[in-house]
Amino acid sequence: MTDLPRPATGQLLALAAASRPDWSIDQLRDVLAQARNEGTTWGRVLVAVAQLIADPQAEPPDLLAARPEPWRHRRRPAGPDTYQRGAAAVRAALHPTHTD
């Protein structure tokens, strides 16, 4: 069994240093360690850091703020009927029919 994707923290830090010279790599290293210690998967860390690198306003601590809340992992996604009922309610609100 393989564990993919495999963590490549050094390479990710090197990419961040090359892409975002305005960031403190020590701060990013600490934030990455905190995220991993709190159970964030490597795949999620990789995607989140890439998104932060691409955002000119982002800072390394934003990685921790971007984590999904734990309760979101326990909720089942809403079914298609939920979306259909919501859309019907919006249509009804936008186009009321008065039967007085």
C-alpha positions in Angstrom: 0.0 0.0 0.0 1.3 3.5 -0.9 0.6 6.7 0.9 0.1 9.2 -1.9 0.6 12.0 -2.2 3.7 11.8 0.0 4.6 14.9 2.0 7.3 17.0 0.5 7.5 19.8 3.0 11.0 20.9 2.0 10.1 21.2 -1.7 6.9 23.1 -0.8 8.9 25.5 1.4 11.3 26.0 -1.4 8.5 26.8 -3.9 7.0 29.3 -1.4 10.4 30.9 -0.9 10.9 31.3 -4.6 7.3 32.4 -5.3 6.7 34.6 -2.3 9.9 36.3 -1.2 7.7 38.6 1.0 6.8 35.6 3.3 8.8 34.4 6.3 9.6 30.8 5.5 10.1 30.1 9.2 6.6 31.3 9.8 5.2 29.1 7.0 7.1 26.1 8.4 5.5 26.7 11.8 2.1 27.1 10.3 2.5 23.9 8.2 3.6 22.0 11.3 0.6 23.3 13.2 -1.8 22.3 10.5 -0.3 18.8 10.2 -0.4 18.4 14.0 -4.1 19.3 14.0 -4.8 16.5 11.4 -4.9 18.4 8.1 -4.0 16.0 5.4 -0.9 16.6 3.2 -3.1 16.8 0.1 -5.2 19.6 1.8 -2.1 21.4 2.9 -0.6 21.3 -0.5 -3.7 22.7 -2.2 -4.2 25.4 0.5 -0.6 26.6 0.3 -0.7 26.7 -3.5 -3.9 28.8 -3.3 -2.2 31.1 -0.7 0.9 31.5 -3.0 -1.4 32.6 -5.8 -3.1 35.2 -3.7 -1.1 38.4 -3.5 -2.8 39.4 -0.3 -2.4 36.1 1.5 0.0 35.5 4.5 1.1 32.1 5.9 -1.3 32.2 8.9 -4.2 32.3 6.5 -3.6 28.6 6.0 -5.0 27.9 9.5 -7.9 30.2 9.0 -8.8 28.4 5.7 -9.2 25.0 7.4 -12.7 23.6 7.2 -14.6 23.3 10.5 -14.5 19.7 11.9 -18.3 19.5 12.0 -18.3 19.8 8.2 -16.7 16.4 7.9 -19.5 14.8 9.9 -22.4 16.2 7.9 -23.8 14.4 5.0 -24.1 16.6 1.9 -27.6 17.7 1.0 -29.4 15.6 -1.6 -30.7 16.9 -4.9 -34.2 17.3 -3.6 -32.9 20.0 -1.2 -31.6 22.1 -4.0 -34.8 21.6 -6.0 -36.9 22.7 -3.1 -34.7 25.7 -2.6 -34.9 26.7 -6.2 -38.7 26.4 -6.2 -38.9 28.6 -3.1 -36.8 31.3 -4.7 -38.9 31.1 -7.9 -42.0 31.4 -5.8 -40.6 34.4 -3.9 -39.6 36.2 -7.1 -42.8 35.5 -9.0 -45.6 35.3 -6.6 -49.1 34.3 -7.8 -51.9 36.1 -6.1 -55.1 34.2 -5.9 -57.3 36.5 -3.9 
